[in-house]
Amino acid sequence: MQLNINGKSRTTQAEPGMPLLWVLRDELQLTGTKFGCGIAACGACTVHVDGQPVRSCVMPVSAVANQKIRTIESLGTPEKPHPLQAAWIAEQVPQCGYCQSGMLMAAAALLEKTPQPSDAQIDAAMTNLCRCGTYQRVRAAIHRAAKTMQSPNALKGGAA
């Protein structure tokens, strides 16, 4: 089966029903996407499929063949972070950090659709769970990143 992950063609021999999460983590060694609950409730496993945030723990790999899959590894780099990653640090969002890759991917999908989201739009889009309870910081970071991304000199990190 052919997969398009972070702009690269990858081949997998995984069973068609295997969740995308396990193909990413175990077979392709893309370990930034985390396992949280296994029932699509927490969002730690959020990735983009054709630009839409999806919970990879319940998405059969066969359902995403020939679609564009984007993981946290494509968002930015330490040398050139995505504006969301920079805002996450500036607003001190992460505490334990476990859910952050899924949160960042959900936030990136939101900003791609809604460049200047309201608090209500952020709250509706961010259905990821964080046991540390940094939801107010998440909202502040999304607003900060949105402002940065709208500026003419916005730092555009990562691969598209």
Order of alpha helices (4+ residues) and beta strands (2+ residues): beta-beta-beta-beta-beta-alpha-alpha-alpha-alpha
